[in-house]
Amino acid sequence: MARCCDKTVPALIMGAASANLPAIFLPAGPMLKGNFAGKTLGSGTDAWKYWAERCAGNLCDDDWQAIEDGIARSPGTCMTMGTASTMAAIAETLGLTLSGASSIPAVHSAHERLATSTGKRAVELVWEDLRPSDLLTADAFDNAITIDMALSGSTNAIIHLIAMAGRAGVTLDLDLFDAISRRTPVLANLRPAGKYLMEDFHDAGGLPAMLWRIRDLLKLDCLTVSGSTLGEDIKDAPVHNEEVILARDKPLSTSGGTYILRGNLAPHGAVIKPTAAEPRLAKHIGKAVVFRDYPHMKQRLADPDLEVTADSVLVLQNAGPVGAPGMPEWGMLPIPTKLLKQGIRDMVRITDARMSGTSYGSCVLHVSPESAKGGPLALVQDGDLIELDVAARLLQLRVSDEELARRRAALTPHAPRYERGYGQLLEEHITQAHQGCDFDFLHFKPTPTPDPEIH
């Protein structure tokens, strides 16, 4: 059972895949909808929104206290389509949970019944010897990417899917994510991309209804922990609310929730979630304002003399797997204080970090290779022109190859921080974002069959 929002679910699944013993996953379930002054609150998404208003001077202390009191009114994970709900939906689509498990609110009586059924099925799985390797196939991961795109799921899902697949012996590359994104409409009208919350999604029919609605995009013969196929588990699941689970001809977006960007600034790829960004920034050229690390960013953002406009592009370096270290959720770079006071609420922001699944905005994330490993992001300087074209999947630094070569020659290589222990292990063996940010020695390697002894 998973309680935390981001790493817990993929970590458990990665462990299960590596051990390859019979396993079943029980999601913790989302919390109930929040409330502030008669307005519905959605966990982290509204926390970010109202915090920006507080920083702009538009929200008093009493209102902020009321938001804190009302935003998380029950146990459970974030009730938006953040990383927790995204990964629970992915686990269900992969066949690792009982059908319908991923959206049941944590305090719902159905969740207790789910726990009982899951425990019963866990025992049966042992007798049947049904293992993760029977479920975690290439087709199952195709299905998981498809539902991630249809839900406009968390950007974190891309890294986690690659890492989970790596433990199962399945190779996923970013081109596959983009190909599936191009053919998959967003049908979940859920925050931060849409309007509703997980409680509404569950009442609208939950994941089985969503999967059945896009069944033509899925490999329905994939096996699940129920012992049946995905198609059998979801057959004829009804949609009860067409405003929450949208019709195919009325999508939130005709393409999936996340896009893969490439260009000389991200030769191995980067990620953006355009469904949660201001459309005006989807095609943009602006001057870079560069922060060399997180403390430098915090120091400069509040500076009233910072040379920044609404058209600037904020760039955070050294926030990736090695640079931070650990690739924290710093990717929704705060809007500079003086711009918040001018009413600016979104800007193009670029980094090798991740961001919370509850976050939003024109944030380009997971830039690979990261700056600490000598990626082009390390070469960006204040005033450089950066071009973002979401429709063209382009992220380009408008600096000549000759100038970039000169900067690279002058670049000081990242100095190792650790001489031993886990830190050294991470620096030497963690993979980059496009490879899943897992230890390279934990990737699946088939065990060779020994030659028989001849007597």
C-alpha positions in Angstrom: 0.0 0.0 0.0 1.4 3.4 -1.0 0.9 6.6 1.0 3.3 9.1 -0.5 2.8 10.8 -3.8 5.8 10.4 -6.0 8.5 7.7 -5.6 6.6 5.2 -3.5 4.5 3.6 -6.2 7.2 3.1 -8.8 9.7 2.1 -6.1 7.4 -0.7 -4.9 6.7 -1.8 -8.5 10.4 -1.7 -9.3 11.2 -3.9 -6.3 8.4 -6.3 -7.2 9.7 -6.5 -10.8 13.2 -7.2 -9.6 12.2 -9.8 -7.1 9.6 -11.3 -9.6 7.6 -13.0 -6.9 3.8 -13.0 -6.9 2.7 -9.4 -6.0 -0.4 -7.2 -6.1 -0.5 -3.4 -5.4 -3.0 -1.7 -3.2 -3.2 2.1 -3.8 -3.7 4.4 -0.8 -6.5 6.4 -2.5 -6.9 10.1 -2.9 -8.2 12.4 -0.2 -11.6 14.1 -0.3 -12.1 17.5 -2.0 -10.9 20.5 -0.1 -12.8 23.7 0.5 -12.1 27.4 1.1 -14.8 30.0 1.3 -17.1 27.9 -0.8 -14.5 27.2 -3.4 -13.3 23.6 -4.1 -9.6 23.1 -3.4 -7.3 20.6 -5.1 -4.3 19.9 -2.9 -1.0 21.0 -4.3 -2.4 22.7 -7.4 -4.3 25.3 -5.4 -1.6 25.6 -2.9 0.7 26.8 -5.7 -2.0 29.1 -7.0 -2.8 30.8 -3.7 0.8 31.0 -2.6 1.5 33.1 -5.7 -1.3 35.4 -4.7 0.1 35.6 -1.2 3.5 36.5 -2.5 1.9 39.1 -4.7 0.3 40.7 -1.6 -3.3 39.7 -2.6 -4.0 37.2 0.2 -4.0 38.0 3.9 -2.7 35.7 6.7 -6.3 34.7 7.8 -7.2 33.6 4.3 -4.0 31.6 4.0 -4.7 29.9 7.3 -8.2 29.0 6.1 -6.7 27.5 2.9 -4.3 25.4 4.9 -7.1 24.3 7.2 -9.4 23.4 4.2 -7.1 22.0 1.5 -6.5 18.5 3.0 -9.5 17.4 4.9 -9.0 13.7 5.0 -6.3 11.1 4.8 -5.1 10.1 1.3 -2.9 11.3 -1.5 -3.4 14.5 -3.5 -6.9 14.6 -5.0 -5.7 16.1 -8.3 -4.3 14.1 -11.2 -0.9 14.5 -9.6 1.8 11.9 -9.4 0.0 9.7 -6.9 -3.2 9.3 -8.9 -1.2 9.1 -12.2 1.0 6.3 -10.9 -2.0 4.5 -9.3 -3.8 4.6 -12.7 -0.6 3.3 -14.4 -0.3 0.5 -11.9 -4.0 -0.5 -12.6 -3.4 -0.3 -16.3 -0.3 -2.5 -16.0 -2.5 -5.1 -14.4 -1.0 -4.8 -10.9 -4.2 -3.9 -9.0 -7.7 -5.1 -9.0 -9.9 -3.3 -11.5 -11.1 0.0 -10.3 -8.7 0.3 -7.4 -6.8 3.4 -8.4 -9.5 6.1 -7.9 -11.3 5.0 -4.7 -10.9 7.7 -2.1 -8.9 6.7 0.9 -11.7 7.1 3.4 -14.4 5.6 1.2 -15.9 2.4 2.6 -15.2 0.8 -0.8 -11.5 1.2 0.0 -11.8 -1.2 3.0 -13.5 -3.7 0.8 -10.8 -3.3 -1.8 -8.1 -4.0 0.8 -9.9 -7.2 1.8 -10.2 -8.3 -1.8 -6.6 -7.5 -2.5 -5.4 -9.6 0.5 -7.5 -12.5 -0.7 -6.2 -12.2 -4.2 -2.6 -12.0 -3.0 -2.9 -15.4 -1.5 -4.4 -16.8 -4.7 -1.6 -15.3 -6.7 0.9 -17.4 -4.8 -1.0 -20.6 -5.5 -1.3 -19.7 -9.1 2.4 -18.5 -9.3 1.3 -15.4 -11.3 4.4 -13.2 -11.3 5.1 -9.5 -12.3 7.0 -10.8 -15.3 3.7 -12.3 -16.6 2.1 -8.9 -16.5 4.9 -6.3 -17.2 5.2 -6.8 -21.0 6.0 -4.3 -23.7 2.3 -4.2 -24.6 1.3 -3.5 -21.0 3.7 -0.6 -20.9 2.3 0.8 -24.2 -1.1 0.7 -22.4 0.4 2.5 -19.4 1.8 5.3 -21.5 -1.5 5.6 -23.3 -3.5 6.1 -20.1 -0.9 8.5 -18.8 -1.4 10.6 -21.9 -5.2 10.4 -21.9 -5.3 11.4 -18.2 -2.8 14.3 -18.8 -0.9 12.7 -16.0 2.1 13.9 -14.1 5.3 14.6 -16.0 7.0 12.4 -13.4 5.3 9.4 -14.9 7.7 9.4 -17.9 10.8 8.9 -15.7 9.0 6.3 -13.5 7.7 4.3 -16.5 11.1 4.1 -18.0 12.6 3.0 -14.7 9.9 0.4 -14.0 10.2 -1.0 -17.5 14.0 -1.2 -17.2 13.5 -3.5 -14.1 11.1 -5.7 -16.2 13.5 -6.0 -19.2 11.4 -3.7 -21.4 13.2 -0.7 -23.1 11.2 2.5 -23.4 12.5 5.5 -25.2 11.1 9.1 -25.4 10.2 8.7 -29.0 7.6 6.1 -28.0 6.1 8.5 -25.5 5.8 11.2 -28.1 4.3 8.8 -30.7 1.7 7.7 -28.3 1.0 11.3 -27.2 0.4 12.3 -30.8 -2.4 9.7 -31.2 -4.0 9.9 -27.7 -6.6 12.6 -26.8 -6.9 13.9 -23.2 -10.3 12.8 -22.0 -9.9 13.4 -18.2 -11.1 16.8 -17.2 -9.0 16.8 -14.0 -6.8 19.4 -12.3 -4.2 20.7 -12.9 -5.0 20.5 -16.6 -8.8 20.5 -16.2 -11.5 21.3 -13.7 -12.4 18.3 -11.6 -10.8 16.2 -8.8 -10.3 12.5 -8.2 -13.5 12.1 -6.1 -15.4 13.3 -9.2 -13.4 11.0 -11.4 -14.2 8.0 -9.2 -18.0 8.9 -9.2 -17.8 9.3 -13.0 -16.8 5.7 -13.4 -13.1 5.8 -12.6 -10.3 4.2 -14.6 -12.3 1.2 -16.0 -14.7 3.7 -17.7 -11.8 5.8 -18.9 -10.0 2.7 -20.3 -13.1 1.4 -22.0 -13.6 4.8 -23.7 -10.1 4.6 -25.3 -10.2 0.8 -25.8 -9.3 1.1 -29.5 -5.9 2.5 -28.5 -5.1 -0.3 -26.0 -3.8 -3.9 -26.2 -6.7 -5.5 -24.5 -5.3 -9.0 -24.3 -2.7 -8.1 -21.6 -3.0 -10.2 -18.5 -3.8 -8.7 -15.1 -3.6 -9.8 -11.4 -7.3 -10.8 -11.6 -6.2 -13.7 -13.9 -8.3 -12.2 -16.7 -7.2 -9.8 -19.5 -7.5 -6.0 -19.3 -10.2 -6.1 -21.9 -12.3 -8.6 -19.8 -11.7 -6.5 -16.6 -13.0 -3.2 -18.2 -15.6 -4.5 -20.6 -18.6 -2.2 -20.9 -17.6 0.0 -17.9 -20.0 2.9 -18.1 -19.2 6.7 -17.9 -21.5 8.4 -15.4 -20.5 12.0 -16.0 -19.5 13.2 -19.4 -18.1 16.5 -18.0 -15.4 14.6 -16.0 -14.6 11.8 -18.5 -15.0 13.5 -21.8 -16.4 12.1 -25.0 -13.9 11.3 -27.8 -15.2 14.1 -30.0 -14.9 16.7 -27.1 -11.4 16.1 -25.7 -9.5 18.5 -23.5 -6.7 18.2 -26.0 -6.4 16.3 -29.2 -2.9 15.2 -28.2 -1.7 13.6 -25.0 -1.0 15.5 -21.8 2.8 15.6 -22.2 5.1 16.3 -25.1 8.7 15.4 -25.7 10.9 18.3 -26.8 14.3 18.1 -28.6 16.8 20.6 -29.9 20.4 21.7 -29.2 19.4 22.5 -25.6 18.0 19.0 -25.0 19.7 16.5 -27.4 18.4 13.6 -25.3 15.0 15.1 -24.8 12.9 17.2 -22.4 9.3 17.2 -21.2 6.5 19.7 -21.1 2.9 19.5 -20.1 1.1 22.0 -22.4 -2.4 21.1 -21.1 -1.4 22.8 -17.8 0.3 25.9 -19.4 -0.8 29.2 -20.8 -1.3 28.7 -24.6 0.3 32.1 -25.3 3.7 30.7 -24.3 3.5 27.6 -26.6 5.5 29.4 -29.2 8.0 31.8 -27.6 11.4 33.3 -27.9 12.9 35.1 -24.9 16.1 36.1 -23.2 17.5 33.7 -20.6 17.7 34.6 -16.9 20.0 31.9 -15.5 20.3 30.5 -12.0 23.3 28.3 -11.5 21.6 26.3 -8.6 18.7 26.4 -6.3 20.2 28.8 -3.6 21.2 31.2 -6.4 17.6 31.1 -7.7 16.1 31.8 -4.3 18.5 34.7 -3.8 17.8 36.4 -7.1 14.0 35.9 -7.4 13.2 38.4 -4.7 15.7 41.0 -5.9 13.7 44.0 -7.1 16.6 44.9 -9.4 16.6 41.6 -11.2 16.6 42.2 -15.0 13.6 40.1 -15.9 10.4 40.7 -17.9 7.3 38.6 -18.6 9.0 37.5 -21.8 12.2 36.3 -20.2 13.0 32.6 -20.0 14.0 31.4 -16.5 16.7 28.7 -16.5 17.7 26.6 -13.5 20.9 24.6 -13.8 22.4 21.8 -11.6 19.0 20.5 -10.5 19.2 17.0 -12.1 20.0 13.5 -10.8 23.6 14.3 -10.0 23.6 18.1 -9.9 21.0 18.6 -7.2 21.6 15.7 -6.3 18.5 13.5 -6.6 16.5 15.5 -9.2 14.1 17.2 -6.8 10.8 18.8 -7.7 12.2 22.3 -8.3 10.9 22.5 -11.9 8.0 24.9 -11.3 10.4 27.8 -10.8 8.7 30.6 -8.9 7.7 33.7 -10.8 9.9 36.6 -9.7 8.2 38.7 -7.0 8.2 41.9 -8.9 6.4 40.2 -11.9 3.9 38.5 -9.5 2.9 42.0 -8.4 2.4 43.0 -12.0 -0.1 40.1 -12.5 2.2 37.7 -14.3 1.3 34.0 -13.4 3.2 32.0 -16.1 6.5 32.2 -17.8 8.7 29.8 -19.8 10.9 28.0 -17.3 13.6 25.4 -18.2 15.5 23.0 -15.9 16.9 19.5 -15.5 14.8 19.1 -12.4 11.3 17.5 -12.1 8.2 19.1 -10.8 5.3 18.0 -8.7 2.4 16.4 -10.6 0.2 19.0 -8.9 2.2 21.8 -10.5 1.4 23.7 -13.7 2.8 26.3 -16.1 5.1 26.5 -19.1 7.8 24.4 -17.4 10.3 22.5 -19.5 11.6 19.7 -17.4 14.0 16.7 -17.3 16.4 18.4 -19.7 18.8 15.6 -20.7 21.7 15.3 -20.4 21.7 17.4 -17.2 24.0 20.4 -16.7 26.1 18.7 -14.1 27.0 16.1 -16.6 28.1 18.7 -19.2 24.7 19.0 -20.9 24.1 22.1 -23.1 22.0 23.5 -20.3 25.3 24.2 -18.4 26.3 26.5 -21.3 23.4 28.9 -21.1 24.2 32.5 -20.0 22.1 35.5 -19.1 20.7 37.2 -22.2 20.9 34.2 -24.5 17.9 33.8 -26.7 15.9 30.5 -26.2 13.2 29.3 -28.6 10.3 27.1 -27.4 7.9 25.7 -30.0 5.7 23.2 -28.4 3.8 22.1 -31.5 7.1 21.5 -33.3 8.5 19.8 -30.2 11.5 22.2 -30.3 13.8 23.5 -27.6 16.6 25.5 -29.1 19.4 27.7 -27.8 20.0 30.5 -30.3 23.7 30.6 -29.9 26.2 29.6 -32.6 28.0 26.3 -32.5 31.3 28.1 -32.4 30.3 30.1 -29.3 29.0 27.0 -27.6 32.2 25.2 -28.3 34.2 28.1 -26.8 32.0 28.0 -23.7 32.3 24.2 -23.4 36.1 24.5 -23.5 35.9 26.9 -20.6 33.4 24.9 -18.6 34.5 23.6 -15.2 33.6 19.9 -14.9 31.3 18.9 -12.1 33.4 18.0 -9.0 32.3 14.8 -7.2 30.8 15.6 -3.8 31.2 12.2 -2.2 34.1 9.9 -1.6 32.1 6.9 -0.5 28.7 5.5 0.4 25.4 6.1 -1.2 26.4 9.5 -2.5 29.3 8.1 -4.5 27.1 5.2 -5.7 24.5 7.7 -7.0 27.1 10.0 -8.7 28.7 7.0 -10.5 25.7 4.9 -11.4 22.5 6.9 -11.6 21.2 7.1 -15.2 19.9 10.3 -16.8 16.3 11.4 -17.1 15.7 9.9 -20.5 16.9 6.6 -19.1 14.7 6.6 -16.0 17.1 7.9 -13.2 17.6 4.4 -11.9 20.9 2.7 -10.9 22.4 1.2 -14.0 23.3 -2.0 -12.2 19.6 -2.6 -11.3 18.4 -2.8 -14.9 17.1 -6.1 -15.9 19.8 -8.5 -17.3 18.7 -12.0 -18.4 20.4 -14.7 -16.4 22.4 -16.9 -18.8 21.4 -20.5 -18.7 24.5 -22.6 -17.7 25.7 -25.4 -19.9 24.6 -28.8 -18.5 27.3 -30.8 -16.7 28.4 -33.8 -18.7 29.5 -36.8 -16.6 
